[in-house]
Amino acid sequence: MKIKYNAPVILTYALISLGVLVFFRHVLSVTYFSSPARISFSNPYFYLKSIAYIASHGNWTHLIGNLMLILLVGPLLEEKYGSEKIFEMILVTAVSTAWLNAFLFSTSLMGGSGIAFMLILLSSFSNISAKEIPLTFVIIAVLFTGSEVSAILKPDRISQFSHLAGGLAGAGYGFLRSGRR
């Protein structure tokens, strides 16, 4: 039996995230791998940081938590939608979350939590048929949104905004791409 690189986009993302945590010290991660804190379309780093932040994580717990979700759900979705579509979904989710965060807040984001929650809500659409909303999607959306909204009230360094934005992107892609490859 041989090992297969079965989900190239998801596995490559996981390996890049692992590499960033191993090879870059926290200071370099914050400098180069955090989302932009403000809109600056004239700055080329603005565009790079709008994507690169999803590969950086604050610590091993943060990375492992995100990768467990991403590696659990991601390969199934990459098989269903294809590598190109999953890559597109990850990029759109990363950029839209970074830009909305820069527009609404003055803080930066780090990590793939938005990607993880995009994949979770997108997975609810795996068996969607015409003109029907899966009950699993409704339950996951209510639980997810409720837990994120209640978490906003707790003082922590976690961006519930990125979770909600990622979940919204996953739900949107699920509705737009249901039944299509």
Backbone as ProteinMPNN parsed JSONL, in Angstrom:
{"seq_chain_A": "MKIKYNAPVILTYALISLGVLVFFRHVLSVTYFSSPARISFSNPYFYLKSIAYIASHGNWTHLIGNLMLILLVGPLLEEKYGSEKIFEMILVTAVSTAWLNAFLFSTSLMGGSGIAFMLILLSSFSNISAKEIPLTFVIIAVLFTGSEVSAILKPDRISQFSHLAGGLAGAGYGFLRSGRR", "coords_chain_A": {"N_chain_A": [[0.85, -1.177, 0.0], [0.585, 2.224, -0.864], [1.286, 5.642, 0.027], [-0.801, 8.337, -0.78], [-0.885, 11.554, -2.204], [-3.492, 12.951, -1.735], [-5.15, 15.238, -1.667], [-4.248, 17.848, -3.047], [-4.36, 20.742, -2.784], [-5.324, 21.236, -0.155], [-3.476, 19.727, 1.378], [-1.056, 20.96, 0.633], [-1.503, 23.544, 1.604], [-1.576, 22.897, 4.361], [1.066, 21.991, 4.766], [2.543, 24.306, 4.105], [1.623, 26.03, 6.135], [2.561, 24.681, 8.389], [5.324, 24.875, 7.862], [5.682, 27.684, 8.007], [5.198, 28.163, 10.731], [7.252, 26.641, 11.885], [9.673, 27.645, 10.729], [9.688, 30.439, 10.847], [10.127, 32.947, 13.181], [8.022, 34.283, 15.776], [7.952, 37.118, 15.584], [8.699, 37.629, 12.901], [6.596, 36.321, 11.68], [4.394, 37.876, 12.433], [5.093, 40.25, 11.174], [5.294, 39.6, 8.384], [3.352, 37.698, 7.83], [0.702, 38.387, 8.561], [-2.588, 39.694, 8.358], [-3.373, 42.702, 6.478], [-3.615, 45.723, 8.361], [-4.9, 47.965, 7.609], [-6.561, 49.437, 4.774], [-4.757, 49.606, 1.786], [-4.316, 49.967, -1.196], [-2.3, 50.766, -2.904], [0.031, 49.712, -1.978], [2.153, 47.036, -2.553], [2.627, 44.957, -0.737], [0.293, 44.831, 0.652], [-1.462, 43.261, -0.863], [-0.134, 40.783, -0.896], [-0.058, 40.205, 1.872], [-2.764, 39.97, 2.271], [-3.364, 37.427, 1.624], [-1.313, 35.773, 2.618], [-1.551, 35.67, 5.411], [-3.186, 33.563, 6.192], [-1.584, 31.38, 6.425], [-0.102, 31.611, 8.681], [0.204, 31.016, 12.148], [-0.449, 31.574, 15.609], [0.585, 29.821, 17.542], [1.4, 26.364, 18.368], [-0.97, 25.125, 19.26], [-2.98, 26.667, 18.096], [-2.419, 26.224, 15.35], [-2.701, 23.381, 15.15], [-5.368, 23.05, 15.939], [-6.749, 24.372, 13.833], [-5.778, 22.896, 11.607], [-6.715, 20.326, 12.159], [-9.471, 20.537, 11.674], [-9.45, 21.47, 8.996], [-8.009, 19.45, 7.618], [-9.68, 17.327, 8.083], [-12.171, 17.906, 6.846], [-11.537, 19.196, 4.432], [-10.218, 17.48, 2.349], [-12.372, 15.853, 1.448], [-14.087, 17.76, 0.367], [-12.431, 18.845, -1.578], [-12.256, 16.704, -3.263], [-14.915, 16.572, -4.097], [-15.5, 19.165, -5.244], [-13.23, 19.748, -6.712], [-9.756, 20.58, -7.187], [-9.102, 23.139, -8.236], [-11.42, 24.714, -7.745], [-11.588, 24.594, -4.94], [-9.192, 25.837, -4.28], [-9.739, 28.369, -5.344], [-11.913, 29.059, -3.671], [-10.626, 29.201, -1.185], [-8.808, 31.32, -1.636], [-10.573, 33.48, -2.248], [-12.044, 33.6, 0.129], [-9.965, 34.179, 1.97], [-8.951, 36.694, 1.005], [-11.29, 38.323, 0.947], [-12.029, 38.275, 3.649], [-9.737, 39.415, 4.854], [-9.713, 41.989, 3.674], [-12.23, 43.03, 4.44], [-11.847, 42.984, 7.202], [-9.707, 44.814, 7.435], [-11.002, 47.092, 6.566], [-13.066, 47.418, 8.456], [-11.904, 47.176, 11.016], [-8.977, 47.923, 13.057], [-7.061, 46.058, 13.408], [-4.916, 43.179, 12.883], [-5.15, 39.953, 11.28], [-4.37, 36.505, 11.893], [-3.839, 33.212, 10.777], [-5.733, 30.258, 9.783], [-8.429, 30.09, 10.479], [-10.773, 31.209, 9.399], [-10.789, 29.915, 6.935], [-11.091, 27.282, 7.786], [-13.698, 27.375, 8.886], [-15.121, 28.143, 6.653], [-14.877, 25.828, 5.109], [-16.213, 24.021, 6.792], [-18.92, 24.932, 6.804], [-19.396, 24.806, 4.075], [-19.235, 22.074, 3.718], [-21.664, 21.171, 4.581], [-23.26, 21.224, 2.415], [-22.836, 19.007, 0.893], [-24.586, 17.004, 0.017], [-26.632, 18.295, -1.316], [-29.705, 18.965, -2.982], [-31.793, 20.104, -5.692], [-33.481, 23.092, -4.932], [-33.681, 22.672, -2.167], [-32.779, 23.09, 1.223], [-30.336, 21.739, 3.189], [-31.009, 20.22, 6.326], [-28.886, 19.731, 8.012], [-27.155, 21.822, 7.342], [-28.611, 24.037, 8.313], [-28.657, 23.479, 11.075], [-25.87, 23.402, 11.675], [-25.18, 26.011, 10.905], [-26.682, 27.571, 12.714], [-25.655, 26.673, 15.212], [-22.913, 27.283, 14.874], [-22.951, 30.112, 14.3], [-24.221, 31.03, 16.616], [-22.369, 30.221, 18.618], [-20.123, 31.731, 17.89], [-21.075, 34.371, 18.062], [-21.69, 34.495, 20.801], [-19.124, 34.15, 21.763], [-17.936, 36.534, 21.139], [-18.434, 38.183, 23.235], [-16.606, 37.47, 25.166], [-13.47, 38.381, 26.51], [-10.786, 37.901, 24.519], [-8.08, 36.89, 22.34], [-8.97, 36.095, 19.927], [-10.244, 36.215, 16.681], [-13.403, 36.43, 16.107], [-14.676, 37.532, 14.027], [-13.272, 36.714, 11.706], [-13.934, 34.025, 11.707], [-16.722, 34.128, 11.363], [-16.845, 35.478, 8.878], [-15.532, 33.639, 7.233], [-17.262, 31.445, 7.507], [-19.556, 32.556, 6.354], [-18.631, 32.89, 3.744], [-18.29, 30.191, 3.026], [-20.933, 29.265, 3.2], [-22.08, 30.867, 1.231], [-20.672, 29.988, -1.081], [-21.537, 27.366, -1.066], [-24.285, 27.653, -1.663], [-24.095, 28.919, -4.171], [-22.613, 27.115, -5.736], [-23.802, 24.667, -5.523], [-24.48, 21.459, -6.609], [-23.004, 21.872, -8.903], [-19.869, 21.308, -10.536]], "CA_chain_A": [[0.0, 0.0, 0.0], [1.388, 3.432, -0.894], [0.644, 6.867, 0.5], [-1.192, 9.177, -1.905], [-1.078, 12.986, -1.961], [-4.868, 12.893, -2.228], [-5.823, 16.54, -1.725], [-3.071, 18.71, -3.201], [-4.534, 22.1, -2.272], [-5.436, 21.17, 1.304], [-2.206, 19.254, 1.934], [-0.041, 22.002, 0.422], [-1.803, 24.576, 2.603], [-1.153, 22.39, 5.67], [2.528, 21.97, 4.81], [3.013, 25.699, 4.155], [1.32, 26.533, 7.476], [3.523, 24.032, 9.28], [6.62, 25.493, 7.589], [5.71, 29.058, 8.523], [5.329, 28.109, 12.186], [8.55, 26.067, 12.244], [10.835, 28.383, 10.244], [9.632, 31.875, 11.117], [9.865, 33.305, 14.565], [6.755, 34.999, 15.932], [8.096, 38.493, 15.113], [8.634, 37.603, 11.444], [5.238, 35.926, 11.299], [3.519, 39.038, 12.589], [5.483, 41.239, 10.177], [5.068, 39.185, 6.999], [2.25, 36.752, 7.689], [-0.531, 38.818, 9.228], [-3.384, 40.447, 7.381], [-3.162, 44.154, 6.585], [-4.441, 46.368, 9.384], [-5.657, 49.041, 6.964], [-6.636, 49.359, 3.319], [-3.671, 50.317, 1.124], [-4.256, 49.338, -2.506], [-1.068, 51.153, -3.602], [1.144, 48.968, -1.391], [2.143, 45.648, -3.042], [2.565, 44.027, 0.402], [-1.118, 44.733, 1.039], [-2.035, 42.116, -1.578], [0.536, 39.588, -0.393], [-0.517, 39.946, 3.238], [-4.188, 39.625, 2.207], [-3.44, 35.973, 1.443], [-0.287, 35.074, 3.41], [-1.905, 35.547, 6.826], [-3.863, 32.3, 6.499], [-0.572, 30.35, 6.669], [0.583, 31.886, 9.944], [-0.57, 30.723, 13.355], [0.21, 32.087, 16.799], [1.29, 28.774, 18.275], [1.065, 25.003, 17.932], [-2.377, 24.837, 19.554], [-3.757, 27.345, 17.056], [-2.202, 25.5, 14.097], [-3.273, 22.033, 15.221], [-6.824, 23.193, 15.951], [-7.211, 24.668, 12.477], [-5.464, 21.811, 10.684], [-7.61, 19.179, 12.391], [-10.715, 20.8, 10.948], [-9.177, 21.596, 7.561], [-7.618, 18.144, 7.079], [-10.824, 16.424, 8.194], [-13.232, 18.258, 5.907], [-10.997, 19.68, 3.17], [-10.036, 16.501, 1.271], [-13.672, 15.442, 0.902], [-14.588, 18.856, -0.462], [-11.559, 18.962, -2.746], [-12.675, 15.632, -4.17], [-16.232, 16.906, -4.66], [-15.497, 20.383, -6.047], [-12.012, 19.836, -7.505], [-8.675, 21.383, -6.596], [-9.183, 24.534, -8.682], [-12.514, 25.407, -7.044], [-11.219, 24.726, -3.523], [-8.169, 26.878, -4.247], [-10.47, 29.626, -5.543], [-12.686, 29.354, -2.464], [-9.683, 29.597, -0.139], [-8.311, 32.658, -1.959], [-11.656, 34.463, -2.104], [-12.327, 33.714, 1.563], [-8.842, 34.874, 2.61], [-8.89, 38.094, 0.591], [-12.476, 39.069, 1.394], [-11.951, 38.417, 5.107], [-8.673, 40.384, 5.159], [-10.115, 43.337, 3.269], [-13.308, 43.477, 5.332], [-11.246, 43.24, 8.508], [-8.947, 46.068, 7.333], [-11.962, 48.182, 6.417], [-13.889, 47.586, 9.654], [-11.139, 47.163, 12.256], [-7.585, 48.356, 12.906], [-6.226, 44.947, 13.863], [-4.542, 42.198, 11.869], [-5.555, 38.569, 11.504], [-3.414, 35.436, 11.626], [-4.364, 31.858, 10.865], [-6.688, 29.741, 8.825], [-9.732, 29.822, 11.093], [-11.814, 31.542, 8.426], [-10.781, 28.842, 5.939], [-11.666, 26.107, 8.443], [-15.145, 27.524, 9.008], [-15.661, 28.123, 5.288], [-14.978, 24.418, 4.731], [-17.239, 23.372, 7.618], [-20.259, 25.255, 6.299], [-19.478, 24.276, 2.715], [-19.457, 20.62, 3.796], [-23.088, 20.917, 4.805], [-23.917, 21.176, 1.112], [-22.314, 17.883, 0.113], [-25.677, 16.217, -0.562], [-27.743, 19.2, -1.619], [-30.436, 18.751, -4.232], [-32.443, 21.317, -6.166], [-34.497, 23.801, -4.155], [-33.764, 22.184, -0.788], [-31.685, 23.462, 2.118], [-30.137, 20.615, 4.106], [-31.197, 20.486, 7.748], [-27.56, 19.775, 8.625], [-26.645, 23.172, 7.16], [-29.337, 24.921, 9.229], [-28.183, 23.201, 12.438], [-24.483, 23.848, 11.793], [-25.165, 27.473, 10.817], [-27.198, 28.114, 13.98], [-24.668, 26.388, 16.26], [-21.702, 28.031, 14.57], [-23.191, 31.536, 14.481], [-24.489, 31.244, 18.038], [-21.14, 30.108, 19.419], [-19.241, 32.845, 17.559], [-21.653, 35.598, 18.615], [-21.491, 34.471, 22.254], [-17.686, 34.279, 22.028], [-17.562, 37.947, 20.989], [-18.568, 38.808, 24.548], [-15.473, 37.082, 26.004], [-12.219, 39.041, 26.1], [-9.714, 36.997, 24.105], [-7.371, 37.392, 21.161], [-9.48, 35.34, 18.791], [-11.086, 37.033, 15.818], [-14.644, 35.783, 15.709], [-15.015, 38.095, 12.725], [-12.741, 35.864, 10.629], [-14.734, 32.798, 11.711], [-18.022, 34.431, 10.751], [-16.633, 35.788, 7.459], [-15.242, 32.363, 6.563], [-18.504, 30.681, 7.458], [-20.421, 33.2, 5.363], [-18.088, 32.539, 2.424], [-18.616, 28.784, 2.776], [-22.37, 29.169, 2.929], [-22.305, 31.47, -0.087], [-20.193, 29.064, -2.108], [-22.431, 26.205, -1.084], [-25.489, 28.016, -2.403], [-23.768, 29.234, -5.568], [-22.002, 26.007, -6.461], [-24.473, 23.398, -5.238], [-24.841, 20.678, -7.777], [-22.077, 22.103, -10.011], [-18.452, 21.0, -10.281]], "C_chain_A": [[0.896, 1.241, 0.0], [0.577, 4.634, -0.428], [0.403, 7.776, -0.702], [-1.379, 10.622, -1.434], [-2.467, 13.325, -2.494], [-5.596, 14.228, -2.365], [-4.744, 17.614, -1.842], [-3.221, 20.117, -2.627], [-4.542, 22.099, -0.75], [-4.111, 20.746, 1.931], [-1.088, 20.283, 1.767], [-0.257, 23.146, 1.405], [-1.304, 24.139, 3.983], [0.37, 22.411, 5.801], [3.122, 23.381, 4.859], [2.788, 26.277, 5.551], [2.285, 25.955, 8.505], [4.903, 24.671, 9.109], [6.738, 26.898, 8.134], [5.894, 29.046, 10.034], [6.71, 27.607, 12.61], [9.701, 27.028, 11.909], [10.818, 29.884, 10.494], [9.344, 32.105, 12.581], [8.6, 34.159, 14.597], [6.847, 36.422, 15.365], [8.018, 38.549, 13.588], [7.247, 37.218, 10.959], [4.293, 37.108, 11.369], [3.82, 40.069, 11.509], [5.047, 40.847, 8.768], [3.834, 38.314, 6.788], [1.071, 37.135, 8.582], [-1.289, 39.673, 8.221], [-3.109, 41.94, 7.533], [-4.121, 44.76, 7.602], [-5.242, 47.538, 8.815], [-5.602, 48.859, 5.445], [-5.506, 50.203, 2.72], [-3.437, 49.676, -0.24], [-2.983, 49.688, -3.278], [0.157, 50.385, -3.096], [1.105, 47.513, -1.861], [2.073, 44.613, -1.912], [1.134, 43.839, 0.897], [-1.753, 43.491, 0.41], [-1.435, 40.801, -1.097], [0.025, 39.211, 0.991], [-2.002, 39.568, 3.292], [-4.404, 38.127, 2.019], [-2.523, 35.244, 2.419], [-0.691, 34.838, 4.858], [-2.56, 34.207, 7.167], [-2.872, 31.17, 6.781], [0.123, 30.521, 8.009], [-0.345, 31.631, 11.123], [0.236, 31.148, 14.574], [1.022, 31.068, 17.562], [0.826, 27.405, 17.771], [-0.406, 24.664, 18.168], [-3.274, 25.433, 18.486], [-3.643, 26.586, 15.732], [-2.892, 24.139, 14.106], [-4.8, 22.091, 15.22], [-7.384, 23.458, 14.566], [-6.968, 23.497, 11.533], [-6.328, 20.583, 10.913], [-8.918, 19.354, 11.627], [-10.488, 20.79, 9.439], [-8.834, 20.244, 6.938], [-8.733, 17.108, 7.184], [-11.832, 16.655, 7.081], [-12.704, 18.569, 4.505], [-10.833, 18.647, 2.073], [-11.345, 16.016, 0.644], [-14.238, 16.51, -0.031], [-13.728, 19.052, -1.71], [-11.891, 17.876, -3.76], [-13.99, 15.985, -4.858], [-16.162, 18.076, -5.642], [-14.292, 20.498, -6.987], [-11.015, 20.796, -6.875], [-8.774, 22.856, -6.981], [-10.245, 25.306, -7.921], [-12.189, 25.598, -5.565], [-10.162, 25.816, -3.367], [-8.815, 28.26, -4.401], [-11.231, 30.021, -4.288], [-11.786, 29.825, -1.329], [-9.186, 31.018, -0.397], [-9.378, 33.723, -1.755], [-11.989, 34.677, -0.631], [-11.226, 34.494, 2.266], [-8.848, 36.362, 2.287], [-10.097, 38.881, 1.098], [-12.467, 39.269, 2.903], [-10.905, 39.456, 5.486], [-9.111, 41.801, 4.839], [-11.252, 43.874, 4.123], [-12.764, 43.806, 6.714], [-10.48, 44.561, 8.498], [-9.872, 47.277, 7.215], [-12.706, 48.467, 7.728], [-13.106, 47.754, 10.95], [-9.72, 47.658, 11.994], [-6.617, 47.28, 13.405], [-5.926, 44.019, 12.696], [-5.047, 40.822, 12.267], [-4.369, 37.645, 11.243], [-4.155, 34.117, 11.685], [-5.437, 31.535, 9.857], [-8.049, 29.434, 9.404], [-10.882, 30.131, 10.141], [-11.924, 30.472, 7.355], [-11.43, 27.596, 6.531], [-13.186, 26.21, 8.504], [-15.827, 27.63, 7.65], [-15.871, 26.671, 4.857], [-16.068, 23.694, 5.517], [-18.632, 23.665, 7.068], [-20.441, 24.765, 4.874], [-19.777, 22.776, 2.731], [-20.919, 20.264, 4.027], [-23.859, 20.779, 3.502], [-23.522, 19.953, 0.293], [-23.411, 17.054, -0.55], [-26.882, 17.071, -0.928], [-28.409, 18.805, -2.938], [-31.212, 20.034, -4.537], [-33.527, 21.808, -5.216], [-34.704, 23.249, -2.749], [-32.55, 22.665, -0.008], [-31.524, 22.323, 3.113], [-30.318, 21.035, 5.567], [-29.85, 20.543, 8.458], [-26.941, 21.161, 8.483], [-27.297, 24.124, 8.163], [-28.811, 24.738, 10.654], [-26.757, 23.71, 12.631], [-24.416, 25.379, 11.777], [-25.635, 28.106, 12.126], [-26.186, 27.893, 15.107], [-23.409, 27.232, 16.082], [-21.888, 29.514, 14.849], [-23.438, 31.851, 15.954], [-23.23, 31.187, 18.885], [-20.196, 31.273, 19.139], [-19.774, 34.159, 18.135], [-21.478, 35.625, 20.133], [-20.02, 34.628, 22.615], [-17.212, 35.72, 21.891], [-17.574, 38.638, 22.345], [-17.405, 38.485, 25.482], [-14.219, 37.832, 25.554], [-11.146, 37.992, 25.782], [-9.039, 37.578, 22.874], [-7.797, 36.65, 19.906], [-10.414, 36.237, 17.991], [-12.315, 36.238, 15.4], [-15.102, 36.313, 14.36], [-14.521, 37.189, 11.6], [-13.498, 34.547, 10.567], [-16.065, 33.034, 10.998], [-17.883, 34.727, 9.26], [-16.341, 34.518, 6.671], [-16.48, 31.503, 6.441], [-19.475, 31.241, 6.442], [-19.947, 32.872, 3.946], [-18.42, 31.091, 2.073], [-20.081, 28.586, 2.458], [-22.687, 29.731, 1.55], [-21.862, 30.572, -1.215], [-21.078, 27.826, -2.196], [-23.693, 26.483, -1.872], [-25.201, 28.224, -3.883], [-23.331, 28.01, -6.365], [-22.686, 24.672, -6.213], [-24.87, 22.705, -6.54], [-23.93, 20.871, -8.97], [-20.685, 21.713, -9.59], [-17.613, 22.071, -10.912]], "O_chain_A": [[1.855, 1.312, 0.768], [-0.652, 4.637, -0.483], [1.287, 7.963, -1.537], [-1.968, 10.867, -0.381], [-2.604, 13.913, -3.567], [-6.569, 14.323, -3.114], [-4.367, 18.223, -0.841], [-2.274, 20.632, -2.033], [-3.832, 22.889, -0.127], [-3.672, 21.345, 2.913], [-0.264, 20.456, 2.665], [0.704, 23.661, 1.977], [-0.679, 24.927, 4.693], [0.898, 22.807, 6.84], [4.094, 23.62, 5.575], [3.67, 26.944, 6.092], [2.764, 26.667, 9.388], [5.575, 24.972, 10.096], [7.783, 27.27, 8.669], [6.671, 29.84, 10.565], [7.273, 28.097, 13.589], [10.608, 27.206, 12.723], [11.854, 30.536, 10.359], [8.42, 31.52, 13.146], [8.167, 34.688, 13.573], [5.902, 36.883, 14.726], [7.345, 39.419, 13.037], [6.776, 37.729, 9.943], [3.483, 37.317, 10.466], [2.902, 40.696, 10.983], [4.492, 41.669, 8.038], [3.333, 38.213, 5.668], [0.514, 36.286, 9.277], [-0.692, 40.296, 7.343], [-2.666, 42.39, 8.59], [-5.283, 44.365, 7.694], [-6.158, 48.042, 9.466], [-4.703, 48.206, 4.915], [-5.319, 51.361, 3.093], [-2.474, 48.93, -0.423], [-2.622, 48.976, -4.215], [1.21, 50.415, -3.733], [0.126, 46.816, -1.597], [1.529, 43.525, -2.098], [0.805, 42.811, 1.49], [-2.491, 42.76, 1.072], [-2.153, 39.818, -0.911], [-0.286, 38.049, 1.254], [-2.447, 38.925, 4.242], [-5.507, 37.622, 2.233], [-2.904, 34.219, 2.983], [-0.212, 33.887, 5.476], [-2.493, 33.763, 8.313], [-3.254, 30.125, 7.308], [0.872, 29.637, 8.425], [-1.523, 31.986, 11.095], [1.466, 31.087, 14.565], [2.039, 31.408, 18.166], [-0.016, 27.301, 16.88], [-1.02, 23.98, 17.349], [-4.215, 24.789, 18.022], [-4.649, 26.333, 15.069], [-3.594, 23.793, 13.155], [-5.452, 21.272, 14.572], [-8.375, 22.847, 14.164], [-7.845, 23.14, 10.746], [-6.646, 19.867, 9.963], [-9.408, 18.412, 11.005], [-11.249, 20.172, 8.695], [-9.313, 19.924, 5.85], [-8.73, 16.118, 6.453], [-12.292, 15.706, 6.446], [-13.35, 18.242, 3.508], [-11.265, 18.896, 0.947], [-11.408, 15.795, -0.565], [-14.796, 16.2, -1.083], [-14.244, 19.388, -2.776], [-11.817, 18.099, -4.969], [-14.164, 15.732, -6.05], [-16.7, 17.992, -6.746], [-14.332, 21.261, -7.952], [-11.385, 21.703, -6.129], [-8.555, 23.729, -6.141], [-10.002, 26.434, -7.493], [-12.482, 26.651, -4.997], [-10.224, 26.62, -2.437], [-8.477, 29.197, -3.679], [-11.203, 31.183, -3.881], [-12.142, 30.745, -0.593], [-9.148, 31.834, 0.523], [-9.109, 34.761, -1.15], [-12.193, 35.811, -0.197], [-11.515, 35.378, 3.072], [-8.761, 37.197, 3.187], [-9.942, 39.985, 1.62], [-12.861, 40.331, 3.385], [-11.157, 40.296, 6.35], [-8.907, 42.714, 5.639], [-11.244, 45.047, 4.495], [-13.172, 44.793, 7.328], [-10.586, 45.344, 9.441], [-9.555, 48.359, 7.71], [-12.946, 49.626, 8.067], [-13.583, 48.4, 11.883], [-9.31, 47.797, 10.842], [-5.483, 47.58, 13.778], [-6.589, 44.064, 11.659], [-5.333, 40.561, 13.435], [-3.475, 37.973, 10.464], [-5.008, 33.921, 12.55], [-5.973, 32.409, 9.177], [-8.764, 28.588, 8.867], [-11.86, 29.386, 10.089], [-13.026, 30.151, 6.911], [-12.224, 26.929, 5.867], [-13.887, 25.242, 8.207], [-16.988, 27.247, 7.51], [-16.917, 26.327, 4.306], [-16.77, 22.845, 4.966], [-19.435, 22.75, 6.886], [-21.539, 24.349, 4.502], [-20.486, 22.27, 1.861], [-21.35, 19.161, 3.694], [-24.981, 20.273, 3.488], [-23.848, 19.877, -0.892], [-23.167, 16.454, -1.596], [-28.021, 16.611, -0.855], [-27.747, 18.368, -3.879], [-31.267, 20.941, -3.708], [-34.373, 21.039, -4.761], [-35.802, 23.352, -2.202], [-31.429, 22.65, -0.515], [-32.477, 21.974, 3.811], [-29.831, 22.087, 5.982], [-29.681, 21.315, 9.401], [-26.27, 21.632, 9.401], [-26.609, 24.927, 8.792], [-28.551, 25.716, 11.356], [-26.461, 24.371, 13.626], [-23.67, 25.973, 12.556], [-25.04, 29.078, 12.591], [-25.893, 28.814, 15.868], [-22.907, 27.822, 17.039], [-21.079, 30.117, 15.555], [-22.916, 32.836, 16.476], [-23.043, 32.016, 19.775], [-19.533, 31.758, 20.056], [-18.999, 34.97, 18.642], [-21.153, 36.671, 20.695], [-19.699, 35.183, 23.666], [-16.19, 36.09, 22.468], [-16.807, 39.574, 22.575], [-17.232, 39.161, 26.496], [-13.936, 37.911, 24.359], [-10.666, 37.29, 26.672], [-9.408, 38.662, 22.421], [-7.049, 36.591, 18.931], [-11.264, 36.928, 18.551], [-12.264, 35.462, 14.446], [-15.825, 35.634, 13.631], [-15.256, 36.921, 10.649], [-13.689, 34.002, 9.48], [-16.477, 32.249, 10.144], [-18.706, 34.281, 8.462], [-16.849, 34.342, 5.564], [-16.724, 30.899, 5.396], [-20.147, 30.484, 5.741], [-20.757, 32.608, 3.058], [-18.793, 30.802, 0.936], [-20.432, 27.829, 1.553], [-23.463, 29.147, 0.794], [-22.582, 30.403, -2.199], [-21.329, 27.308, -3.283], [-24.131, 25.647, -2.663], [-25.955, 27.771, -4.743], [-23.652, 27.892, -7.547], [-22.186, 23.638, -6.657], [-25.498, 23.286, -7.425], [-24.041, 20.139, -9.953], [-20.351, 21.781, -8.407], [-16.386, 22.024, -10.828]]}, "name": "protein", "num_of_chains": 1, "seq": "MKIKYNAPVILTYALISLGVLVFFRHVLSVTYFSSPARISFSNPYFYLKSIAYIASHGNWTHLIGNLMLILLVGPLLEEKYGSEKIFEMILVTAVSTAWLNAFLFSTSLMGGSGIAFMLILLSSFSNISAKEIPLTFVIIAVLFTGSEVSAILKPDRISQFSHLAGGLAGAGYGFLRSGRR"}
